[in-house]
């Protein structure tokens, strides 16, 4: 299951993480986010130990999505060593999500 992260925790949990981190920027009112959310949780469980997957609710935590230029949701941003390495915007299948996460891990 993906961990929820706030703006206050972002630097420590994402930018300061030892390994790769994928951040799912989402909102309660977003239909595609709701469809993607269970897939993100499944992949988080399957990839545990290889990549950390977290979720940021953009309505409750507006600083992080603004800082990284999130304009549409769902947006997934992969970080390594505190730096953005790749971004995906919009919904996707579990297969596509898994392949993308593996490619950035």
N, C-alpha and C positions, 0 to 999 in steps of 0.2 A: 504494500500500500504506500502510495506517495505521501510524503510528509507535507503539511501545510506550513508555509513560511511567511512571516510578516516582513514589512519594510525594515523594522528594527533588527530582525534576525538575518536579513539578506546577506549582508557583508560577511558575517561569520559562517553561515550555513552554506552559502553558494560560492562567494568569491574566495573565502578562506579554506574551502574544502580541499582535502588531499588529492582526491581523484576527480574524474569528470562528473559534472552535474548537469542534468536537464531540468529546466524550469518550465512548467506549464502555467502560462498566464491565462486566467479564465474569469468568468463572472456567473452568478446565479441565473441571470436572465438570458444567458446565451445558449440557444438550442444546440448548436454544434459542440459547444463546450461540454454540455451534459452527455452528449453521445460519446465524446472522446474520453471523458473522465474515467469510466470503468476500464477502458483499454489501457490508459496510463497507469492505473493502479495494478492491473495484471502484469504489465511489462515491468513495473517497479519491483514487483515480487519476484519475477523471473530473473531479473538482472541484478538482484541484490548482491552486493559485494563487488560488482563490476562497475556500476554507475549509480549515482545517487539521483533520484527523481523527486522533485518537490513541486508543490503547487502554490501559486500566488493569486489570491483573489484581488483583482484590480480595483474593485469598488472599495474594499477595506484597506488596501495598500496601494495608493496611487503613485508613490515616489519611484518604486522600482520599474514599473512599466514605462513611466515617462522617461526615466533615465536611459532605458534601452530602446526607445522609439517604438514601443508597441502601439500599433494603430488599429489592428483588427485582432479579434480573438476567435478561436483559441490561437495563441502564438506559443510555440515551443522554442526555447533558446538553449543551446548547449554551451557550457562553459568548461574550460580547462585552464587551470592555473589562474583563475580570476578573469580570464579573457573569453570573449565570445568567439566560438569556433564555427557555429552554424545556426541557422534559424529556419523554422518551418511555420507557415501560417495556414490555418484552416484545418478541417477535419481530415482524417486518413484512416485506412484500415489498420487492423492490428498488425498484419504482416508488414505493411509500409512503416508503421511506427517502430516495430521491432528492428527492422533493417536499418532505419535511420539512427535509432539509439545505438545499435551495434557499431555503426559507422563512425559515430562521434565518441564512443567509449574508449 
